[in-house]
């Protein structure tokens, strides 16, 4: 009888969504917290069965909390999770009776919710709604809350909405309708190997020397920024504050590298555990990610390092992997700007055990079916992406790595994969997330203060091919490397150049989302042409040499301005050219360096 009541309650909220007073009740009402505004994190915490991280039944695997939120025609089924005492980030609690769900509403008005809370062996990864049996407590509970419009603006993603794949080459914010270009830090990959996080990874004897304190960025933390346990977290929080202050808008991090180069990052209670999560550590991760949302920093979740491909279920989407993904979605899926990267250097490309094509596709399918928000899903090469293009998989983007220290392959690789995806009839978002090679890549300012190759070949080479952005990897043979970095100021001058590139497009309203590569229109082989014919041309001259731009098919007048991509300044002069024929473009003084000719119609 109890099971029938639960199912009818969940059905009632979807079938009778206009009903204000709901018929089912529970003495275990949830506590709703958070700003009740559109795009903000709204949390419901329930009093449920007392449990322990190490207890039986396993609170992560043998209970399943799911909450369905509905408003008009919109409906989201969101996984919940065991939250120990409800304040584990600060108390380090491993036990308690709090169970929690997060939701980021995409519309104003009254949102109604229905709770399903069930128990049974491995029910957390069971697919059927009716699996197991009622766990009592909040099972069958229904309620509602009112959501007001967002009041946030600027970099804060809560004023821009969820970043979505819309079937095009760029992601777009649901609220502001802006398209997104990213530039940020891809290193260190072990960003979350942080000594202020809870967990025994710091002293388990496995690569403990790589654990970070992020001390160089403590001074970037200021009053009003979050901490946990009184004053912990200042180093890493300060680091992301610094990135945002430099004008960057993305950073990446592994969430599991048990078998990787660092071996200190995993969600579990210990290095060898696969079924029990460290609640307080994950709550502390969330403090960092939540602040990143407010700072306008895109979260690049790299869900496994290459060496971990077969660690869970031999590479299949079995019990271990389903549980891992469910916990990621439940605890962090409410964030507005993120991608799930299915694997760093994934597939068969080395002597290490690798996932098969079917396993790669199954990972993408899992996120498609279980992430209520359908966040952006990407995968990294390793193996070329051909087996995943078109309708062969549910990926929505490609995370591209190249292999030359001078970044010379970036431009052509972006062009190649954009073209291959479009040939299948399903465009993908292509980002360059590790330009360069593993030994060098983006050098410290102390060794390469100008970063000419990085700027010319990687940054502008990617963006003017149609890439959705660049994240920078730090080579192993240099200080502040991919494993040892904890001072992002080591590349401070390159961050300035990234900001210059992003603001070039945003400040002038350049419609990059409607532009494509037209390199063949330039007579110079050392140039890029990115254009929306009839409206705008961006012509990048890598060495400042004059070029002839073929405007034969564009018989309109264009204003020409010259932009210095290393300083972010425009030359004072302007000129006009008329299309309908080839036109000569020659940069102003100091023609010994890279220049951009910016042509705008009208």
MIKEFI-283039 format. One record per residue (C-alpha): x, y, z; residue in one letter. Coordinates in steps of 0.02 Angstrom, whole numbers, plus 32768, in hexadecimal, padded with zeros to 4 digits. Last residue first. Layout:
// MIKEFI-283039
u|v|w|rest
X|Y|Z|A $
...
// end
This chain:
// MIKEFI-283039
u|v|w|rest
85A8|89D4|779B|X $
8601|892C|779D|X $
8684|8906|7820|X $
8738|88D3|77FC|X $
87AE|88AE|788B|X $
8861|8897|7850|X $
88BE|883C|78D9|X $
8979|884F|78F2|X $
8A0B|87DD|791C|X $
8AB9|8827|7925|X $
8B3C|8877|78B7|X $
8AC0|88F3|786F|X $
8AEE|896F|78F5|X $
8A92|89F9|7899|X $
89E6|89DA|7850|X $
89AE|8935|7802|X $
8997|891E|7747|X $
88F4|88DC|76FE|X $
88E2|88D8|7641|X $
8836|88BF|75F7|X $
87F9|883A|757D|X $
875B|886E|7520|X $
86A2|888B|7543|X $
86CB|88D5|75EA|X $
86EE|8989|7612|X $
8773|89BB|768E|X $
876E|8A41|7713|X $
87F3|8A7B|778B|X $
8807|8A98|7844|X $
889D|8AD8|78A6|X $
88B4|8AD8|7961|X $
88FA|8A28|7968|X $
888F|89BD|79D9|X $
88D3|897E|7A7E|X $
88C6|88D2|7ACD|X $
8981|88CC|7AEE|X $
89B3|8825|7AA0|X $
8921|881C|7A27|X $
8948|88C6|79D8|X $
88AC|88FB|797A|X $
88A4|8957|78D3|X $
8800|89A4|7899|X $
87B3|8996|77ED|X $
8707|89DB|77C2|X $
86B4|8972|773B|X $
8651|89A4|76A1|X $
85EB|8920|7647|X $
8608|88AF|75AF|X $
8628|880B|760D|X $
8645|8785|7589|X $
86E8|87D1|754C|X $
8723|87F2|75FD|X $
87C8|8794|75E7|X $
883C|87D1|7670|X $
88EB|87FC|7637|X $
896E|87F3|76BF|X $
89F0|8861|7710|X $
8A67|880C|778A|X $
8A4E|8829|7844|X $
8A97|8781|7876|X $
89FB|8720|78A5|X $
8984|878C|783F|X $
88D5|876E|7886|X $
8843|87A6|7819|X $
879D|87BC|7873|X $
8714|87DE|77F4|X $
8667|8822|781A|X $
85BD|8840|77C9|X $
85A4|880C|7714|X $
85FF|876A|7730|X $
8604|8732|77E6|X $
86BD|871A|77F9|X $
8756|86C9|7843|X $
87F3|86D8|77D9|X $
8896|8693|781C|X $
8943|86C2|77DE|X $
89EF|867B|77BD|X $
89C5|8636|7711|X $
89A9|86E7|76D6|X $
8939|8702|763E|X $
889F|8705|76AB|X $
87F4|86C7|766F|X $
8826|8611|768C|X $
8825|862D|7748|X $
8768|863F|7748|X $
8744|85F6|77F3|X $
8694|860E|7833|X $
862B|8693|7889|X $
857A|868F|78CE|X $
85AE|8660|7980|X $
863C|86DF|7976|X $
85C0|876F|7968|X $
863B|87FB|7995|X $
85E4|8868|7A15|X $
8678|88DD|7A21|X $
8693|88C4|7ADB|X $
866E|8809|7AD6|X $
86E0|87CF|7A49|X $
877A|8834|7A75|X $
874F|881A|7B2D|X $
8771|8760|7B1F|X $
8814|8776|7AC1|X $
8856|87FC|7B37|X $
8829|8791|7BCD|X $
888E|8701|7B85|X $
8921|8776|7B69|X $
891B|87B0|7C1C|X $
8915|86FA|7C55|X $
89B5|86DF|7BF4|X $
8A0D|8764|7C5A|X $
89D9|8712|7CFE|X $
8A1F|8667|7CD1|X $
8A7C|8646|7D75|X $
89F2|86AB|7DC6|X $
898E|860A|7DC6|X $
89F0|85D2|7E5E|X $
89C1|8521|7E92|X $
8A15|84C0|7E08|X $
8A6A|841B|7E34|X $
8A0A|839D|7DCC|X $
89ED|83FB|7D28|X $
8A8E|845B|7D43|X $
8AB8|84F0|7DB1|X $
8B6F|84E8|7D7E|X $
8B95|849D|7CD4|X $
8BB6|83F1|7C8A|X $
8B06|83AF|7CAB|X $
8AAC|8428|7C38|X $
8A20|849C|7C72|X $
8976|8487|7C19|X $
890B|851C|7BE7|X $
8850|851C|7BC6|X $
8815|8562|7B20|X $
876B|8593|7ADC|X $
86D2|856A|7A74|X $
8740|8549|79DD|X $
870D|8599|7938|X $
87B3|859C|78DC|X $
87CF|864F|7914|X $
87C0|861C|79CB|X $
883C|858D|79BE|X $
88C6|85E4|795E|X $
88A9|8680|79C6|X $
88D4|8626|7A67|X $
8940|8597|7A25|X $
89AB|85D2|7993|X $
89BF|868C|79AD|X $
89AB|869F|7A69|X $
8A03|8600|7A9E|X $
8A8D|861C|7A1E|X $
8AA8|86CF|7A57|X $
8AA5|86AB|7B12|X $
8AFB|8753|7B34|X $
8B40|8728|7BE1|X $
8B84|867E|7BB0|X $
8BF4|8634|7C37|X $
8BC2|86A0|7CCC|X $
8B11|86AB|7C88|X $
8AFF|85F0|7CA3|X $
8AEF|8585|7C07|X $
8A49|8551|7BB9|X $
8A6C|84AA|7B61|X $
8B13|8461|7B98|X $
8B25|83A5|7BB4|X $
8A72|8369|7B98|X $
8A5E|83C0|7AF0|X $
89FE|8457|7AB5|X $
8947|8481|7AC8|X $
88EC|8423|7B51|X $
8836|8457|7B5B|X $
8818|8491|7AA9|X $
875B|849C|7AA0|X $
86E7|8458|7A19|X $
862A|8468|7A31|X $
85D9|83EB|79BC|X $
8572|83FB|791D|X $
84FD|8369|78F4|X $
84E3|8349|783A|X $
856F|82C9|7830|X $
85D5|833D|77C1|X $
85C4|83C1|7848|X $
8626|8356|78C2|X $
86B2|8336|7846|X $
86BC|83EF|781A|X $
86C9|8427|78CE|X $
8749|839E|78EB|X $
87B9|83D4|785B|X $
87AD|848F|7879|X $
87DD|8477|7930|X $
886E|8407|7900|X $
88A9|8484|787C|X $
88B3|8514|78F6|X $
8906|84B3|7984|X $
898F|845C|7921|X $
8A14|84E4|7938|X $
8A0C|84E6|79F5|X $
8AC8|850B|7A01|X $
8AE4|8476|7A74|X $
8A84|8402|79FD|X $
8A0B|837B|7A39|X $
8955|83B0|7A33|X $
88C5|838E|7AAB|X $
8810|83AC|7A7C|X $
8778|83A0|7AED|X $
86EA|8379|7A75|X $
8635|83A7|7A91|X $
8580|8370|7A9F|X $
859B|82B8|7AC4|X $
84FF|824D|7AB4|X $
854C|81CA|7A42|X $
8549|8180|7992|X $
84C8|8200|795A|X $
854F|8270|7913|X $
85FF|8252|7953|X $
8633|81D4|79D8|X $
8698|8155|7973|X $
86F8|81E0|791C|X $
873B|8231|79BC|X $
87F1|8203|79AA|X $
8838|819C|7A39|X $
8892|81FE|7AB9|X $
882C|827C|7AAB|X $
87B6|82CD|7B29|X $
86FB|82B4|7B3D|X $
866D|832F|7B4E|X $
85BF|8339|7B9C|X $
8567|83E2|7BAE|X $
84E0|83DC|7C33|X $
843A|8385|7C14|X $
83E7|83DB|7CA9|X $
839B|833E|7CF6|X $
8441|82E0|7CE7|X $
8405|822B|7CE3|X $
83DD|81FC|7C2F|X $
845D|8267|7BD4|X $
84E0|8246|7C5B|X $
84CA|818B|7C47|X $
84CC|8195|7B89|X $
8575|81EB|7B8B|X $
85BE|8160|7BF6|X $
856E|80DB|7B88|X $
85BE|8125|7AEC|X $
866B|8115|7B35|X $
8644|8064|7B6D|X $
8608|8034|7ABF|X $
86A5|807F|7A71|X $
8712|801C|7AE8|X $
8765|805E|7B84|X $
8821|804E|7B91|X $
88A4|7FE9|7BEF|X $
894B|8045|7BE2|X $
89BD|8022|7B4D|X $
898C|80C4|7AF8|X $
8904|8108|7A84|X $
8866|80A8|7AAA|X $
87E5|811A|7AF8|X $
87EF|81B4|7B65|X $
8879|8235|7B79|X $
8815|8283|7C08|X $
876C|8232|7C1D|X $
86B2|824C|7C19|X $
86C2|8309|7C29|X $
8623|8346|7C7B|X $
8612|83FC|7C50|X $
85E6|848F|7CBB|X $
858B|8535|7CC4|X $
84EE|8538|7D2F|X $
8517|84CC|7DC4|X $
8484|845F|7DF8|X $
84E1|83C2|7DC2|X $
855C|83CD|7E53|X $
8521|835E|7EE2|X $
849E|82F3|7E8B|X $
84F6|82EC|7DE3|X $
859E|82BD|7E2D|X $
854D|823E|7EA1|X $
84EE|81EE|7E11|X $
858D|81E5|7DA9|X $
85EC|8188|7E30|X $
855A|8113|7E53|X $
8546|80EB|7D9B|X $
8601|80CB|7D8C|X $
8607|8051|7E1D|X $
8567|7FF4|7DF0|X $
858D|7FDE|7D39|X $
85AE|8056|7CAA|X $
863F|7FF2|7C63|X $
86F7|801F|7C6F|X $
872A|7F85|7CD2|X $
869D|7FAB|7D4B|X $
86F8|8045|7D8B|X $
87B5|8047|7D75|X $
87AC|8027|7CBA|X $
87C6|80D9|7C7F|X $
8829|810D|7D1A|X $
88D2|8121|7CC3|X $
8888|81A7|7C52|X $
884F|8215|7CE1|X $
8798|820E|7D0E|X $
8704|8283|7D25|X $
8756|831E|7CE0|X $
86D7|839E|7D1F|X $
86F4|8444|7CC6|X $
869D|84C6|7D30|X $
8681|856F|7CDC|X $
86B4|8603|7D48|X $
863E|8698|7D55|X $
8673|86CC|7E04|X $
85CB|869A|7E4E|X $
85D3|85F0|7DFE|X $
8687|85DB|7E3B|X $
864C|85FC|7EEC|X $
85D5|8569|7EDD|X $
8660|84FB|7E99|X $
86D4|8520|7F2C|X $
864C|8504|7FAF|X $
8619|8466|7F50|X $
86C7|841C|7F62|X $
86B2|8433|801D|X $
860E|83D3|801A|X $
8669|834A|7FB9|X $
86EE|8340|8040|X $
866A|833A|80C9|X $
8608|82AD|8078|X $
869A|823B|804F|X $
863E|81C0|7FDF|X $
8629|8106|7FF1|X $
8622|8085|7F65|X $
86CF|8085|7F12|X $
874A|8081|7FA5|X $
8804|805E|7F89|X $
8843|8111|7F9C|X $
87CF|813A|802B|X $
8728|818D|8053|X $
8701|81A1|7F9B|X $
86F1|823C|7F2F|X $
879E|822A|7EE0|X $
8837|8299|7ECD|X $
88DE|8268|7F1A|X $
8920|81EE|7E98|X $
8995|826D|7E44|X $
89C9|821E|7D9E|X $
8932|81AE|7D8E|X $
88E7|8110|7DD9|X $
887A|8165|7E5B|X $
8869|81FF|7DEC|X $
87B3|822B|7E07|X $
8761|82D7|7E0C|X $
87E0|8324|7D96|X $
87E2|83E0|7D87|X $
87C0|8466|7D06|X $
87B7|8523|7D0B|X $
874E|85A4|7CB1|X $
8723|865D|7CA3|X $
87C4|86C1|7C9E|X $
87BE|877D|7CB8|X $
8856|8789|7D28|X $
87E3|87A8|7DBD|X $
878B|8704|7D96|X $
882F|86A4|7D9D|X $
8861|86FB|7E3F|X $
87BC|86D1|7E94|X $
87D9|861D|7E5B|X $
8881|861C|7EB5|X $
883F|8674|7F50|X $
87BE|85EB|7F67|X $
884B|856D|7F56|X $
88BA|85C2|7FD8|X $
8831|85FD|804E|X $
87E3|8551|8060|X $
87EF|853D|811C|X $
87D0|85D1|818E|X $
8741|85A3|8203|X $
871C|84EF|81D2|X $
86EC|8524|8123|X $
8713|85C2|80C2|X $
86AF|8636|8052|X $
86DF|86E0|800C|X $
868F|8771|8068|X $
8732|87B1|80AE|X $
87BD|8795|8030|X $
881A|8705|7FE0|X $
88A0|873A|7F65|X $
8923|8738|7FF0|X $
8909|867E|8007|X $
893B|8669|7F51|X $
89F2|8639|7F63|X $
89BF|85BD|7FED|X $
8960|8548|7F78|X $
8980|84C1|7FFC|X $
8999|8433|7F83|X $
89A9|8375|7F93|X $
8A2F|8335|7F1C|X $
8AA1|82F5|7FA7|X $
8A17|827E|7FDF|X $
8A34|8213|7F46|X $
89DC|817E|7F98|X $
8A11|816B|804E|X $
8961|8184|8090|X $
898D|822C|80DF|X $
8937|82B2|8078|X $
88BF|8237|8024|X $
8875|8219|80D1|X $
87E5|828E|80B5|X $
87AC|833F|80DB|X $
87DE|83CC|8067|X $
885A|844E|80A6|X $
88EC|83EA|805F|X $
88B3|83FE|7FAC|X $
88BF|8377|7F28|X $
8829|83CC|7ED5|X $
8895|8427|7E54|X $
88E1|8380|7E1F|X $
88D6|83AC|7D65|X $
893C|8447|7D8B|X $
8920|8483|7D09|X $
8895|849C|7C8A|X $
888C|8555|7CB3|X $
8817|85CB|7C5A|X $
87CC|8612|7BBD|X $
8717|85F9|7B8E|X $
86A5|863E|7B08|X $
85EB|8639|7B2C|X $
8553|866E|7AC7|X $
84DC|86E7|7B1A|X $
8422|86BD|7B26|X $
841D|871B|7BCD|X $
83B0|8697|7C21|X $
83DC|85F2|7BCE|X $
8495|8616|7BB7|X $
84DA|85D2|7B13|X $
855F|8552|7AE9|X $
85B8|8562|7A43|X $
85C5|84F8|79A5|X $
8509|84DF|7997|X $
8489|845E|79CF|X $
8453|84C6|7A64|X $
84CC|8486|7AE9|X $
84A0|84E7|7B85|X $
84E8|855E|7C06|X $
8466|8577|7C8D|X $
8432|8628|7CB4|X $
8486|86D0|7C9E|X $
8462|8727|7D43|X $
8489|868D|7DA9|X $
852B|867F|7D46|X $
8575|870F|7DA9|X $
85E8|876E|7D31|X $
857A|8808|7D2E|X $
84C9|87FA|7D70|X $
8463|87A8|7DFA|X $
83B0|87D1|7E2B|X $
8361|8732|7DEB|X $
82A4|8730|7DDB|X $
823F|86E8|7E6C|X $
8223|862F|7E91|X $
8194|85F6|7F01|X $
819D|8551|7F5E|X $
813B|84AF|7F5C|X $
811E|840E|7FB8|X $
8104|8354|7FA6|X $
8142|82C7|8014|X $
812B|8216|7FD0|X $
81C9|81D4|8022|X $
8200|8252|80A5|X $
8214|81D0|8130|X $
81E9|8127|80E7|X $
826E|80C5|8088|X $
81ED|8088|800C|X $
821F|7FE8|7FB6|X $
829D|7FAF|7F35|X $
8288|7FDE|7E7F|X $
81E5|8034|7E50|X $
8235|80C5|7DF3|X $
8299|8047|7D8E|X $
834C|8075|7D62|X $
83AD|802F|7DF6|X $
844F|8089|7E20|X $
841C|80CA|7ECB|X $
83BC|8028|7EE7|X $
845D|7FC7|7F04|X $
8402|7F55|7F81|X $
8360|7FA8|7FB4|X $
831C|804C|7FF1|X $
82AA|80D2|7FAE|X $
828D|818C|7FC3|X $
8221|81DE|7F3E|X $
81F6|8294|7F5C|X $
817C|8301|7EFC|X $
819C|83B8|7ED8|X $
813A|8450|7EA5|X $
8186|84EE|7E5D|X $
811E|858B|7E66|X $
8154|861D|7DFB|X $
81F8|8647|7DA5|X $
8254|85D8|7D2A|X $
82F9|857A|7D19|X $
82FC|8535|7DC9|X $
83A7|84F9|7E08|X $
8387|8464|7E7A|X $
83EA|8414|7F05|X $
83B4|8379|7F68|X $
83DE|8344|8018|X $
83D4|82BA|8099|X $
83FF|82DF|814E|X $
83FF|8254|81D0|X $
84B2|8257|820C|X $
855C|8207|81F9|X $
8608|822F|81B3|X $
860F|82E0|81F7|X $
86A4|834B|81C8|X $
864F|83D6|822B|X $
8665|8467|81B2|X $
864D|8414|8109|X $
85DD|8395|8160|X $
8553|8411|8184|X $
84B8|83A8|815F|X $
84E2|8325|81E2|X $
850B|829E|815F|X $
84D4|82E3|80B4|X $
8496|8245|805D|X $
8465|8270|7FAA|X $
83DE|82AC|7F34|X $
83BC|8288|7E7D|X $
8355|8305|7E17|X $
82BE|82E3|7DAA|X $
8298|8385|7D4E|X $
81F0|83BC|7D08|X $
81BC|8453|7CA2|X $
810D|8458|7C57|X $
80CA|84C3|7CE5|X $
8148|84C0|7D72|X $
8187|8417|7DAB|X $
820F|83D2|7E1D|X $
8224|8316|7E32|X $
8290|82E1|7EC6|X $
82F5|8241|7ECF|X $
8343|81F3|7F69|X $
8383|8142|7F51|X $
83C3|80D9|7FE2|X $
8432|803E|7FD6|X $
84C4|808A|7F76|X $
84F4|812C|7FCB|X $
84AD|810A|8077|X $
84FC|805B|807C|X $
8487|7FF5|80E9|X $
84F2|7FDB|814B|X $
856A|8064|817F|X $
8611|80A6|8143|X $
85D0|8153|8114|X $
8557|8149|81A5|X $
849A|814D|81AB|X $
8407|8192|820C|X $
8368|817F|81A7|X $
831D|821C|815E|X $
8309|82D1|8191|X $
8300|832F|80EE|X $
8365|83BE|80A4|X $
8324|841D|800C|X $
83A0|848D|7FB4|X $
837F|8518|7F35|X $
8417|854C|7ED0|X $
83F0|85EA|7E6F|X $
83BC|85EE|7DB7|X $
8316|8644|7DDE|X $
8308|867F|7E90|X $
82E1|862D|7F34|X $
8387|8657|7F83|X $
83BE|85BC|7FE1|X $
8363|854C|805B|X $
82C9|84DB|8059|X $
82B5|846B|80F2|X $
825F|83C8|80C5|X $
81C4|8388|811C|X $
81D8|82E4|8179|X $
8127|82D9|81C1|X $
80EA|82AE|8113|X $
8054|82E2|80AC|X $
7FFE|82B4|8009|X $
7F6B|8318|7FC8|X $
7FC0|83AE|7F7E|X $
7F75|845B|7F91|X $
7F9E|84CA|7EFD|X $
7F63|8458|7E71|X $
7F9C|849B|7DC8|X $
8018|840C|7DB1|X $
7F95|8386|7DB4|X $
7FE7|8300|7D49|X $
809B|8324|7D7A|X $
8082|833D|7E34|X $
8002|82B1|7E3A|X $
8076|8230|7DED|X $
80F3|8241|7E79|X $
8068|8233|7EFA|X $
801B|819C|7EA3|X $
80C1|8142|7EA5|X $
80DB|8160|7F5D|X $
802B|812B|7F8B|X $
803C|808A|7F28|X $
80DE|8061|7F82|X $
808D|807A|802C|X $
8000|8000|8000|X $
// end
